[in-house]
Amino acid sequence: LSGNRFDIVLRNIDVGGDADDAGAQKQLVQQKLENAGKALTSTGFINYFGMQRFGRSHDTHEVGIAVLKGNFQAAIEIIMREKNGESSFITEARKRWVNRFESIDVSKDEEVAREAESKCARAIQRDMGRFMVCEKSIVTTLSRQPRNYKRAFGSIAKNMRSMFLHAYQSYLWNKVASHRIETGGSTEVRAGDLVLIEDKPKGKGGGGTSGLRGKSVKLLEEEDVKEGKYSITDVVLPLAGNRIRYPGGSAGELFDELMKKDGIDKACFGRMAALDREISLGGDYRKLICKPSDVTWESLEYKDPVQPLLQTDLMKVNGIDITASTLCENTAAEISENETLFGMVVGFSLPPSAYATIALRELTKRPTSSEYQTKLELTGKCERNIISNSA
């Protein structure tokens, strides 16, 4: 897999401005969208992991921390605790779990605690939704082997267990990436940076889209920077593990500081195999800056807020055309008295593991979280609900 292609529609774009007439406003929108598209092409974006990496409740990395500490009870409690936005019966089931030891002194009466946990696990099994695979695995195991939290975590599918640990690696990466950009900028390399000097393809000794096989890095010194051999697009940051090299300078120090704050150290990644023999955390390297390829964009104006702005494959088969027009096609005189909406169709290709949501965040300079996006309007002032809520 060389990457992924995305074609995305942005609707009801509001670029601000105080243009006196519709024609001037249209020119302003066109210019700003043109500038945004060119900036995404030439500059790219910080290659953050998207928020979906951390789960709907943004706490999957917390489970990873607990597992790296060997505290499987804490990991189970994080997975099982109450979450926002769930149905009332799931919320009630989670509450019952949290309170399963109510009025029991667990430190003094282990047998009573085991019985209470087993009873609670059996009672809430049927309340776990069909997609709550982690929770279902946990309560099924604890209904039979109460208080065996390591076994309960081990009952979760391997790919899901790995997800929690990868989320913590991603959390560290995002934090250090922000620090690197804040302290060293996004255009130049500096001493202490790691650069990727070899990345063999899968058929020639590489490991494919992830893993360390076939990859080599170099720690830059001042002389390397002066020679100008490397650019910012060569810079990588590691996903923490026991087989990777860490950057120098403050970026490398920050890895240690963040881990210490979370109660772990680099050695914890090497000890992971002793905690879970199916999972190893050797680490990996990830580009600091991602530049999309094959970037295209088109600015459109339209009337119907839900009309198609991108021709689907089915529309092509049935010969159905897009009725929206590009901004450069119409004159101000052709714009009707009805509200004219502005949109953008943007397309780009990204390498494996790069996030389109992060590319869009850079393009629009707006959050891509569901909390923000669900408040946007298809007509009128796009952000009016957000503005009114913050006022």
Phi, psi and chi 1 to 4 in degrees:
 res  aa     phi    psi   chi1   chi2   chi3   chi4
   1 LEU       -  117.7  179.4   67.4      -      -
   2 SER   -88.7  -12.4   60.6      -      -      -
   3 GLY   155.6 -166.1      -      -      -      -
   4 ASN  -134.4  143.4  -61.9  -72.3      -      -
   5 ARG  -104.2  136.0  176.6   68.8 -173.6  176.6
   6 PHE  -126.9  136.0  -59.8   89.8      -      -
   7 ASP  -126.5  116.4  -68.0  -67.3      -      -
   8 ILE  -127.6  139.7  -60.4  169.7      -      -
   9 VAL  -103.4  128.1  172.9      -      -      -
  10 LEU  -109.8  126.8  -56.8  175.8      -      -
  11 ARG  -112.9  157.7  -65.2  176.5  179.7  -88.8
  12 ASN    48.3   55.4 -166.4   20.6      -      -
  13 ILE   -76.4  131.3  -66.4  173.7      -      -
  14 ASP  -123.5  110.3 -179.3    6.8      -      -
  15 VAL   -96.7    4.9  -59.6      -      -      -
  16 GLY    77.9 -156.3      -      -      -      -
  17 GLY    93.6  161.1      -      -      -      -
  18 ASP  -124.5   44.8  -60.9  -45.3      -      -
  19 ALA   -62.9  139.8      -      -      -      -
  20 ASP   -77.2  -27.3  -64.7  -29.1      -      -
  21 ASP  -136.7  168.8   58.2   68.9      -      -
  22 ALA   -62.3  -38.9      -      -      -      -
  23 GLY   -63.4  -42.7      -      -      -      -
  24 ALA   -67.2  -38.7      -      -      -      -
  25 GLN   -63.5  -40.2 -178.0   64.8   24.5      -
  26 LYS   -62.8  -41.5 -175.9  169.6   68.5  171.2
  27 GLN   -64.2  -37.9  -70.1 -179.4   -5.9      -
  28 LEU   -64.1  -44.8  176.3   64.1      -      -
  29 VAL   -61.8  -46.5  171.4      -      -      -
  30 GLN   -60.4  -42.4 -174.3  175.3    9.5      -
  31 GLN   -66.5  -42.6 -175.0   60.0   56.3      -
  32 LYS   -67.9  -39.0  -67.7 -144.3  171.6 -174.3
  33 LEU   -69.1  -35.8  -64.1 -175.1      -      -
  34 GLU   -63.2  -43.9 -177.0   80.5    7.0      -
  35 ASN   -64.2  -40.3  -67.8  -17.7      -      -
  36 ALA   -64.2  -43.0      -      -      -      -
  37 GLY   -63.9  -41.4      -      -      -      -
  38 LYS   -66.6  -38.5  -72.2  179.8  177.5  178.0
  39 ALA   -65.2  -41.9      -      -      -      -
  40 LEU   -62.1  -38.4 -178.1   65.8      -      -
  41 THR   -68.6  -46.5  -55.4      -      -      -
  42 SER   -84.5  -36.2   61.9      -      -      -
  43 THR   -99.2  -32.3  -53.5      -      -      -
  44 GLY    75.0 -153.1      -      -      -      -
  45 PHE  -151.1  159.7   57.0   93.1      -      -
  46 ILE   -65.8  129.9  -54.5  172.2      -      -
  47 ASN   -81.8   50.5 -161.8   19.0      -      -
  48 TYR   -61.2  154.1  -71.7  121.7      -      -
  49 PHE   -77.0  135.9  -71.8   94.3      -      -
  50 GLY   -70.9  161.9      -      -      -      -
  51 MET   -62.8  -24.8  -68.5  -54.0  -63.5      -
  52 GLN   -62.7  -19.5   55.6  -93.1   50.4      -
  53 ARG   -63.4  -23.4 -175.0   79.5  165.8 -171.9
  54 PHE  -106.9   12.3  -52.5  101.6      -      -
  55 GLY    80.2  166.2      -      -      -      -
  56 ARG   -61.8  -33.0 -172.1  170.3   62.4  178.5
  57 SER   -95.3    4.5  -61.1      -      -      -
  58 HIS    55.9   40.8  -54.9  159.2      -      -
  59 ASP  -132.7    9.4   61.6   -1.4      -      -
  60 THR   -63.6  -32.4   52.4      -      -      -
  61 HIS   -68.0  -27.0   68.4  -68.8      -      -
  62 GLU   -66.6  -35.9  -64.6  178.4   25.6      -
  63 VAL   -63.5  -42.4  179.0      -      -      -
  64 GLY   -59.2  -41.2      -      -      -      -
  65 ILE   -60.5  -46.8  -65.7  170.4      -      -
  66 ALA   -61.4  -41.0      -      -      -      -
  67 VAL   -66.1  -42.9  172.0      -      -      -
  68 LEU   -60.9  -29.4  -76.0  167.0      -      -
  69 LYS   -78.8  -12.1  -69.5  179.0  177.7  179.0
  70 GLY    79.4   15.4      -      -      -      -
  71 ASN   -98.3   82.2 -169.2  -18.8      -      -
  72 PHE   -72.7  -26.6  -69.1   97.1      -      -
  73 GLN   -64.4  -43.6 -179.5  174.1   -3.7      -
  74 ALA   -63.2  -39.3      -      -      -      -
  75 ALA   -61.3  -43.6      -      -      -      -
  76 ILE   -64.1  -41.5  -64.8  -60.2      -      -
  77 GLU   -64.1  -37.0  -62.2  -58.9  -17.8      -
  78 ILE   -66.4  -42.7  -64.9  167.9      -      -
  79 ILE   -65.0  -37.4  -64.4  170.3      -      -
  80 MET   -91.0  -10.7  -66.7  -64.5  -63.4      -
  81 ARG   -69.3  168.8   68.4 -169.3  179.5 -169.7
  82 GLU   -62.4  143.0  -68.8 -179.5   52.6      -
  83 LYS  -125.1  146.6  -43.1  -75.4 -175.1 -177.8
  84 ASN   -72.0  148.2  -69.1  -31.1      -      -
  85 GLY    80.5   12.7      -      -      -      -
  86 GLU   -97.6  163.3  -67.8 -175.0  -36.6      -
  87 SER   -65.6  161.1   64.2      -      -      -
  88 SER   -64.0  -36.8   57.6      -      -      -
  89 PHE   -73.7  -30.0   67.1   89.7      -      -
  90 ILE   -71.6  -41.0  -68.4  176.8      -      -
  91 THR   -60.0  -42.2  -62.1      -      -      -
  92 GLU   -64.8  -39.6 -177.1   58.4   32.8      -
  93 ALA   -63.2  -41.0      -      -      -      -
  94 ARG   -65.2  -40.5  -69.6 -168.8 -174.7  -83.7
  95 LYS   -61.0  -42.0  -75.0 -179.0  178.7  178.4
  96 ARG   -61.4  -38.6  -70.9 -178.5   64.6 -177.6
  97 TRP   -66.3  -47.3  177.4  -99.5      -      -
  98 VAL   -58.1  -35.6  170.0      -      -      -
  99 ASN   -98.7   19.0  -63.1  -39.9      -      -
 100 ARG   -65.3  -23.0   66.4 -165.5 -176.7  -79.0
 101 PHE  -103.9   18.4  -62.8  134.7      -      -
 102 GLU   -57.6  130.9 -165.3  171.7   25.0      -
 103 SER    70.5   14.0  -57.2      -      -      -
 104 ILE  -116.9  130.3  -62.2  173.5      -      -
 105 ASP   -88.8   95.7 -171.0  -21.1      -      -
 106 VAL   -61.0  -35.2  177.1      -      -      -
 107 SER   -68.0  -20.6   63.1      -      -      -
 108 LYS  -108.5  -22.6  -66.7 -178.7  178.7  179.9
 109 ASP  -134.8   77.7 -157.2  -24.9      -      -
 110 GLU   -63.6  -38.9  176.8   66.2   18.3      -
 111 GLU   -64.5  -43.1 -168.9   58.4   38.3      -
 112 VAL   -63.5  -39.7  172.5      -      -      -
 113 ALA   -63.5  -42.2      -      -      -      -
 114 ARG   -62.3  -42.9  -75.2  168.0   54.0   82.6
 115 GLU   -64.8  -42.2 -176.5  179.5  -16.3      -
 116 ALA   -65.0  -40.8      -      -      -      -
 117 GLU   -68.1  -42.8 -176.9  164.3  -85.3      -
 118 SER   -61.6  -43.1  177.1      -      -      -
 119 LYS   -63.6  -43.5 -179.2  179.5  178.4 -179.1
 120 CYS   -65.5  -42.7  179.6      -      -      -
 121 ALA   -61.2  -42.6      -      -      -      -
 122 ARG   -64.8  -37.9  -69.8 -165.6  -56.8  -90.2
 123 ALA   -69.1  -33.5      -      -      -      -
 124 ILE  -100.0   -1.1   66.9  172.6      -      -
 125 GLN   -54.8  -45.6  -83.8 -172.8   54.8      -
 126 ARG   -73.3  -12.6   57.7 -177.7  173.9  -87.5
 127 ASP   -88.2   -9.1  -65.7  -34.7      -      -
 128 MET   -75.6  127.3  -60.3  -68.7  102.8      -
 129 GLY   -63.0  163.7      -      -      -      -
 130 ARG   -63.3  -26.6   59.3 -179.0  -64.8 -166.6
 131 PHE   -95.9    2.2  -62.4  113.2      -      -
 132 MET   -88.5   63.2  -61.1  173.5   68.3      -
 133 VAL   -67.4  -36.5  -69.0      -      -      -
 134 CYS   -65.4  -48.6  -67.6      -      -      -
 135 GLU   -62.7  -40.2  -70.7   86.7  -14.7      -
 136 LYS   -62.7  -43.3  -79.8 -172.4  171.5 -176.6
 137 SER   -62.1  -40.9  -63.9      -      -      -
 138 ILE   -64.8  -52.5  -71.7  168.5      -      -
 139 VAL   -70.1  -30.3  -64.2      -      -      -
 140 THR   -64.1  -44.7  -62.2      -      -      -
 141 THR   -67.1  -44.0  -60.2      -      -      -
 142 LEU   -74.6  -18.7  -68.4  177.2      -      -
 143 SER   -68.1  -27.2   68.6      -      -      -
 144 ARG  -100.2  -33.3  -60.4  166.3 -175.8  160.7
 145 GLN  -129.9   68.9  -59.7 -178.7   59.9      -
 146 PRO   -58.9  142.9   21.4  -32.9      -      -
 147 ARG    73.2    6.8  -55.0  -85.1  -69.1  159.6
 148 ASN   -97.8   79.6 -169.1  -20.7      -      -
 149 TYR   -74.2  -31.5  -59.8  114.8      -      -
 150 LYS   -64.2  -44.1 -175.7  175.4 -179.0  179.4
 151 ARG   -64.4  -38.4  176.9   63.7   64.8   86.0
 152 ALA   -64.1  -43.4      -      -      -      -
 153 PHE   -65.9  -39.1 -175.3   77.8      -      -
 154 GLY   -66.1  -18.3      -      -      -      -
 155 SER   -76.8  -15.0   71.0      -      -      -
 156 ILE   -71.6  143.2  -61.9  171.2      -      -
 157 ALA   -54.7  145.3      -      -      -      -
 158 LYS   -55.1  -44.6  176.5 -174.0  173.8 -178.3
 159 ASN   -63.0  -32.1   67.4  -44.5      -      -
 160 MET   -75.1  -39.3  -63.0  -61.5  -67.8      -
 161 ARG   -61.9  -42.2  -59.2 -159.9  -49.9  -84.6
 162 SER   -62.6  -36.2  -62.4      -      -      -
 163 MET   -56.4  -41.0  175.4 -164.8   70.4      -
 164 PHE   -63.5  -41.1  -64.5  118.3      -      -
 165 LEU   -73.1  -38.3  -65.6  156.2      -      -
 166 HIS   -65.9  -31.0  -67.1  163.2      -      -
 167 ALA   -63.9  -38.4      -      -      -      -
 168 TYR   -69.3  -39.6 -176.5   57.7      -      -
 169 GLN   -58.3  -41.4  -69.2  175.2  -50.9      -
 170 SER   -67.6  -38.6  -56.0      -      -      -
 171 TYR   -60.0  -47.7  166.5   81.9      -      -
 172 LEU   -61.9  -44.3  -69.3  174.3      -      -
 173 TRP   -59.4  -46.9 -165.4   98.6      -      -
 174 ASN   -60.6  -43.5  -80.7    1.9      -      -
 175 LYS   -62.0  -46.6  -70.8  -77.3 -170.7 -178.9
 176 VAL   -69.8  -35.2  176.4      -      -      -
 177 ALA   -61.5  -43.7      -      -      -      -
 178 SER   -60.2  -44.1  -68.1      -      -      -
 179 HIS   -62.8  -42.9  171.4   80.4      -      -
 180 ARG   -62.3  -41.4  168.1   58.1 -177.5   82.0
 181 ILE   -69.7  -41.7  -64.0  -61.8      -      -
 182 GLU   -63.9  -36.7  -71.0  168.3    3.1      -
 183 THR   -95.6  -24.6   58.2      -      -      -
 184 GLY  -123.2   -0.9      -      -      -      -
 185 GLY    79.5  175.4      -      -      -      -
 186 SER  -116.7   15.5   60.4      -      -      -
 187 THR  -123.7  -21.4   58.2      -      -      -
 188 GLU  -125.8  150.1  -55.5  -69.4  -22.2      -
 189 VAL   -81.3  163.0  -61.5      -      -      -
 190 ARG  -146.2  162.1   66.9  176.0 -176.2  178.1
 191 ALA   -59.7  137.2      -      -      -      -
 192 GLY    99.6  -15.2      -      -      -      -
 193 ASP   -70.0  150.0  -80.2  -20.7      -      -
 194 LEU   -97.4  135.0  -72.5  174.7      -      -
 195 VAL  -123.0  144.7  -66.4      -      -      -
 196 LEU   -83.4  116.3 -167.9   65.6      -      -
 197 ILE  -105.1  -11.1   58.2  174.4      -      -
 198 GLU  -152.6  133.7 -174.4  177.1   37.9      -
 199 ASP  -148.8   86.1 -172.2    6.6      -      -
 200 LYS   -69.9  142.0  -64.5  178.2 -179.1  177.3
 201 PRO   -68.0  163.8   22.6  -31.0      -      -
 202 LYS   -59.4  -38.6 -171.0  171.2 -176.1  178.8
 203 GLY   -75.6   -6.4      -      -      -      -
 204 LYS  -126.0   36.0  -62.9 -177.2  178.8 -179.5
 205 GLY   101.5   -1.0      -      -      -      -
 206 GLY   -89.3  172.7      -      -      -      -
 207 GLY  -102.1    7.8      -      -      -      -
 208 GLY    90.9 -141.5      -      -      -      -
 209 THR   -80.5  -13.9   59.0      -      -      -
 210 SER  -146.9  163.2   62.7      -      -      -
 211 GLY    98.9  167.1      -      -      -      -
 212 LEU   -92.2  -14.2  -68.8  171.8      -      -
 213 ARG   -60.9  127.2 -166.3  169.9   63.5 -179.8
 214 GLY    84.0    4.8      -      -      -      -
 215 LYS  -110.2  140.1  -66.7  179.3 -178.7  177.0
 216 SER  -135.1  143.1  -61.3      -      -      -
 217 VAL  -126.5  161.9  -63.9      -      -      -
 218 LYS  -130.6  136.5  175.5 -177.6  174.7   65.1
 219 LEU   -90.0  116.5 -175.1   67.3      -      -
 220 LEU   -73.4  140.5  -64.6 -173.0      -      -
 221 GLU  -111.3  172.8  -61.0  179.2   -1.8      -
 222 GLU   -56.9  -37.8  -71.7  -69.0   -8.0      -
 223 GLU   -65.3  -36.9 -174.0  146.4  -20.3      -
 224 ASP   -62.9  -39.8  -62.2  -49.8      -      -
 225 VAL   -64.2  -43.0  175.7      -      -      -
 226 LYS   -65.0  -34.5  -69.4  176.8 -177.4  176.8
 227 GLU   -67.3  -23.3  -72.3  178.7   -2.0      -
 228 GLY    69.2   25.4      -      -      -      -
 229 LYS   -76.7  -26.8 -176.8  177.9  178.1  180.0
 230 TYR  -116.1  151.0  -58.7  101.9      -      -
 231 SER  -118.2  173.9   70.9      -      -      -
 232 ILE   -61.9  -26.2 -167.7   67.2      -      -
 233 THR   -76.1   -8.5   55.1      -      -      -
 234 ASP   -89.4  -14.2  -62.7  -46.7      -      -
 235 VAL   -73.7  135.0  174.7      -      -      -
 236 VAL  -125.9  157.1  -65.0      -      -      -
 237 LEU  -121.3  147.0  -73.8  174.0      -      -
 238 PRO   -82.9  150.0   30.9  -34.7      -      -
 239 LEU   -87.7  120.0  -70.0  166.8      -      -
 240 ALA   -51.5  138.5      -      -      -      -
 241 GLY  -171.8 -175.5      -      -      -      -
 242 ASN   -99.2    6.2   65.8  -37.7      -      -
 243 ARG  -129.0   11.3  -67.0  176.4   52.0 -144.3
 244 ILE  -107.2  168.2   51.2   87.2      -      -
 245 ARG  -104.7  138.0 -170.7  173.6 -173.2  179.8
 246 TYR   -95.3  153.2  -72.9   90.1      -      -
 247 PRO   -69.6  165.6   26.1  -33.7      -      -
 248 GLY   -90.9 -176.1      -      -      -      -
 249 GLY    65.9 -155.4      -      -      -      -
 250 SER   -68.5  -26.7   60.7      -      -      -
 251 ALA   -65.8  -43.7      -      -      -      -
 252 GLY   -65.2  -39.4      -      -      -      -
 253 GLU   -64.4  -34.2  -67.4  169.3   -2.3      -
 254 LEU   -66.1  -35.6 -175.3   57.9      -      -
 255 PHE   -54.2  -48.3  -87.2  105.3      -      -
 256 ASP   -63.2  -42.1  -71.2  -42.7      -      -
 257 GLU   -64.3  -43.5  -67.1  170.4    9.5      -
 258 LEU   -66.0  -42.4  -69.0  169.5      -      -
 259 MET   -64.3  -43.0  -69.5 -178.3 -161.3      -
 260 LYS   -60.7  -40.7 -177.3  178.0  179.8 -179.8
 261 LYS   -61.2  -33.4 -177.6  179.8  177.3 -178.4
 262 ASP   -89.5    2.4  -66.9  -34.2      -      -
 263 GLY    81.9   22.1      -      -      -      -
 264 ILE  -132.0  178.7   62.9  172.0      -      -
 265 ASP  -144.1  179.4   56.3   30.5      -      -
 266 LYS   -62.1  -30.2  -68.2  172.9 -178.8  173.5
 267 ALA   -64.2  -24.1      -      -      -      -
 268 CYS   -60.2  -32.6  -70.6      -      -      -
 269 PHE   -68.9  -34.0  -66.1   89.3      -      -
 270 GLY   -73.1  -27.1      -      -      -      -
 271 ARG   -83.9   -2.6  -67.2 -167.0  -67.6  -93.4
 272 MET   -61.3  -36.4 -170.7   59.4 -135.4      -
 273 ALA   -61.2  -30.9      -      -      -      -
 274 ALA   -72.5  -27.1      -      -      -      -
 275 LEU   -84.5  -35.3  -64.1  171.5      -      -
 276 ASP  -148.8  100.9 -170.1  -28.8      -      -
 277 ARG   -66.8  -13.8   63.4 -173.0 -179.8 -172.2
 278 GLU   -86.1   -9.8  -71.5 -171.4  -45.3      -
 279 ILE  -122.7  129.4  -63.2  175.1      -      -
 280 SER  -123.1  148.1   62.5      -      -      -
 281 LEU  -125.0   69.2  -68.0  172.9      -      -
 282 GLY   -69.1  -29.9      -      -      -      -
 283 GLY   102.4 -174.4      -      -      -      -
 284 ASP  -166.8  178.9 -159.1   -9.1      -      -
 285 TYR  -124.6  144.6  -63.1  104.7      -      -
 286 ARG  -135.7  133.8 -179.1  178.1  178.1   84.9
 287 LYS   -59.4  136.9  -70.8  -72.3 -173.4   75.6
 288 LEU   -70.1  -41.9  175.9   64.0      -      -
 289 ILE  -115.6  134.3  -61.7  -65.3      -      -
 290 CYS  -114.3  127.4  178.6      -      -      -
 291 LYS  -110.0  115.8  -77.7 -167.6  175.6 -177.5
 292 PRO   -62.7  153.0  -15.5   28.8      -      -
 293 SER  -113.9  162.5   59.1      -      -      -
 294 ASP    52.3   46.3  -55.8  -40.3      -      -
 295 VAL   -78.1  129.1 -178.6      -      -      -
 296 THR  -132.0  151.9   61.4      -      -      -
 297 TRP  -153.9  153.7   64.9   88.3      -      -
 298 GLU  -145.3  129.9 -174.9  177.9   28.0      -
 299 SER   -92.7  132.1  -54.0      -      -      -
 300 LEU  -127.4  157.2  -58.7  172.4      -      -
 301 GLU  -126.1  145.5   60.7  178.1  -40.1      -
 302 TYR  -154.7  170.3   60.0  101.5      -      -
 303 LYS  -112.0  -48.3  -61.1  -66.5 -176.7 -177.5
 304 ASP   -77.9  119.4 -177.5  -10.3      -      -
 305 PRO   -63.7  -18.7   20.5  -31.8      -      -
 306 VAL  -115.8   10.9  -64.2      -      -      -
 307 GLN   -69.8  150.7   75.0  178.4   74.5      -
 308 PRO   -62.8  135.8  -20.1   32.0      -      -
 309 LEU  -113.7   -7.5  -61.4 -177.7      -      -
 310 LEU  -131.1  128.0 -179.3   65.8      -      -
 311 GLN   -74.1  118.5 -165.7  176.8   33.8      -
 312 THR   -80.1  167.9   65.0      -      -      -
 313 ASP   -61.2  -38.3  -70.1  -19.7      -      -
 314 LEU   -65.2  -39.7 -177.0   60.8      -      -
 315 MET   -62.9  -38.9  -68.4  173.1   67.8      -
 316 LYS   -64.6  -42.9  -68.1  175.7 -177.4  177.2
 317 VAL   -62.1  -40.9  168.8      -      -      -
 318 ASN   -87.7    2.1  -66.5  -31.3      -      -
 319 GLY    69.5   30.7      -      -      -      -
 320 ILE   -95.5  123.4  -58.7  174.0      -      -
 321 ASP   -93.3  161.0  -65.6  -35.0      -      -
 322 ILE   -77.9  133.5  -62.8  -64.9      -      -
 323 THR   -93.3  -12.1   57.0      -      -      -
 324 ALA   -69.2  155.8      -      -      -      -
 325 SER  -120.4  152.1   56.8      -      -      -
 326 THR   -70.4  153.7   57.1      -      -      -
 327 LEU   -63.4  -28.6  -72.2 -180.0      -      -
 328 CYS   -80.5   -8.7   59.9      -      -      -
 329 GLU   -81.5  -32.6  -70.8  177.0   -4.4      -
 330 ASN  -102.6  151.7  -70.0  -21.0      -      -
 331 THR   -98.4  167.8   64.7      -      -      -
 332 ALA   -61.0  -31.4      -      -      -      -
 333 ALA   -68.7  -22.4      -      -      -      -
 334 GLU   -86.0   -8.2  -67.0  173.8  -41.8      -
 335 ILE   -79.0  126.0  -61.2  175.0      -      -
 336 SER   -76.9  175.0   71.5      -      -      -
 337 GLU   -72.7  -21.7  -65.6 -179.3   -1.5      -
 338 ASN   -66.2  158.1  -63.6  -31.5      -      -
 339 GLU   -61.4  129.0 -179.8 -177.6   20.2      -
 340 THR   -98.2  128.0  -63.2      -      -      -
 341 LEU  -104.5  146.7  -57.6  170.1      -      -
 342 PHE  -111.0  139.3  -61.5  110.9      -      -
 343 GLY  -138.1  174.3      -      -      -      -
 344 MET  -145.5  133.6 -177.9 -179.1 -167.5      -
 345 VAL  -108.5  116.8  176.4      -      -      -
 346 VAL  -120.2  137.6   59.1      -      -      -
 347 GLY  -128.6  146.1      -      -      -      -
 348 PHE  -164.0  160.7   48.1   79.8      -      -
 349 SER  -113.1  138.6  -62.2      -      -      -
 350 LEU  -124.2  150.0  -63.7  178.1      -      -
 351 PRO   -70.1  164.6   24.4  -33.3      -      -
 352 PRO   -55.1  141.4  -25.1   34.7      -      -
 353 SER    76.1   -2.5   84.1      -      -      -
 354 ALA   -82.5  148.6      -      -      -      -
 355 TYR  -105.8  124.6  -74.9   74.7      -      -
 356 ALA   -64.2  -31.9      -      -      -      -
 357 THR   -62.5  -35.2   50.4      -      -      -
 358 ILE   -72.2  -38.3  -58.9  -60.6      -      -
 359 ALA   -61.1  -41.8      -      -      -      -
 360 LEU   -67.1  -36.0  -73.5  178.4      -      -
 361 ARG   -61.9  -39.3 -170.1  172.8   72.4  174.6
 362 GLU   -69.4  -40.2  178.4   63.2   26.5      -
 363 LEU   -64.6  -45.8  177.3   73.8      -      -
 364 THR   -93.7  -15.2   63.2      -      -      -
 365 LYS    57.1   37.0  -51.9  -61.6 -177.1 -174.5
 366 ARG  -135.2  154.8  -67.7  -69.0 -172.1  -84.9
 367 PRO   -64.5  152.6  -18.6   30.6      -      -
 368 THR  -113.7   10.9   54.1      -      -      -
 369 SER   -68.2  152.4   65.8      -      -      -
 370 SER   -64.2  -32.2   59.1      -      -      -
 371 GLU   -59.8  -37.9  -66.4   88.0  -11.4      -
 372 TYR   -80.3  -48.2  170.8   84.8      -      -
 373 GLN   -63.2  -35.6  -68.0  -69.9  -34.4      -
 374 THR   -69.8  -13.6   53.6      -      -      -
 375 LYS   -92.3   -6.7  -66.2  177.2 -177.6  176.7
 376 LEU   -75.8  151.2  -60.6  179.7      -      -
 377 GLU  -109.2  147.8  -65.3  -70.1  -17.6      -
 378 LEU   -82.2  -14.6  -70.9  172.3      -      -
 379 THR  -136.6  165.9   58.9      -      -      -
 380 GLY    66.8 -155.4      -      -      -      -
 381 LYS   -69.9  116.3  -73.0  -68.8 -176.6 -178.5
 382 CYS   -58.2  -39.6 -176.0      -      -      -
 383 GLU  -101.9   20.6  -64.9 -179.0  -54.1      -
 384 ARG   -62.4  -34.3   63.2  177.8 -179.1  -90.9
 385 ASN   -68.5  -36.3  -69.5  -28.2      -      -
 386 ILE   -69.8  -43.0  -62.5  166.8      -      -
 387 ILE   -63.6  -43.6  -64.6  171.1      -      -
 388 SER   -68.2  -34.1   61.8      -      -      -
 389 ASN   -71.3  -28.4  -71.1  -20.7      -      -
 390 SER   -90.8  -11.2   61.7      -      -      -
 391 ALA   -71.0      -      -      -      -      -
